[in-house]
């Protein structure tokens, strides 16, 4: 595994772990963005927090030697953030949360490309 793949995977793990745990804990700082996007607070635990955290764990498992799990996790994160962007667009929400969703999607796509290059 090359250095770029490791860095991308670790950054993607870190940001999704932080974001997933923030959602699971219903961190007050993220609530206004969720309201703006029309996402009910009840969704923070499942699906949002659970899926982001599971994606991060899956990427981590891929890093430690089970590449198919890492690839599946990267695919899941890509799908998750495509849906997140769709939700923001439907709500006409182009706030900082929308920008973060774009960044998270770019990182997930990059992680997926690197995961696929290992296969």
N, C-alpha and C positions, 0 to 999 in steps of 0.2 A: 504494500500500500504506500503510495507516495505521500509526501508531506502535505501537499494541498488537500488531498482527500481526507487526511487525518484532521487537519485544521478545520475544514468545512464541516466535517462530521461533529467534531467537538463543539464548535460554535453553535451548530444546529441543536445539539443535545442541550447545551447550556441555556439557550434562549427559550427552548420549548419546555424545559424543566421549570425555569423561573415562571414563565407565562402560565403553564399548567397548574403549578402550585398556587399562583396568585388567583387563578380562577377557582380552584378548589376551596380556597380560604375566603372567597368572595371579598377580595381586597378592595377597599373603598375607592382607590384611585382608578380602577378599571370600570367601575359601575357607570359613570356618565357616558363613556364611549359605547357601552353595551346598550344603554337606553337609547342613545342617538341612532344606533343601528337597528333598533327594534328587537333586540334580543332579550327575552325574559331572564330575570335574575336566576330563576330556577334552572336554567340551562347551564349555569356556570359549573355546577358539579358534574353533571352528565348532560350533554356530551362534551362540552368544551374542555374543562379541566382534565377529565379522564382521558380523552383522546390525545390531547397534547402531551400529557405525561407518559401515556403508553407509547406514543411515537418516539419520544426521547429515550425511553427505556429500550425500545426495539433497535434504535440506531446504536445505542451503547452495546447491546448484545452483538450487533453486526460488527462493531469495532473490535470486540474481543474474540472473534473467531467464528461467528455463525452468519456469513454474509447474506444468506437468503432472508434471515429475519431482518437484517438491516435494510435490505432492498424493499421488503414488504412494508416496513415502518416508513421508509422514505416515500413510497407510493401513497401510503395512508396520509402522511402529512401534506403531500402535494394536493391530494383530493380535499382534505380538510380546509386548506387555505384558499383553494379555488372557491369552495362553498362560502368561506368567510368573505371573500371579495365580492361574490355575488350578493350576499346579504347586505353589505355596505352599499353597493351600487343600487340595489332595489330601494334602499332607504334614503338614497341621495345623501349619504354620509361620506364626505371626503375629508374627514378630520385626520388628526394624527394617528388615530387607530387604523384608518384606511392605509396610511403610509406604512405603519408597522406590519399590517397584514401583507402588503406587497413585499416588504423585506423578508418576512418569514417565508412567504411563498418562494422567493428567489433562493433563499438558503435551502429550503426543502428540495427544490428542483436541482440545485447544485449538488446536494448530498446524494440525490437519486442518480444523477449522471456519474458521480464518482463511484457509487455502489455498483452500478451496471458495468462500469469499466473494469471492475475487479472480477466479474463473473467469467 
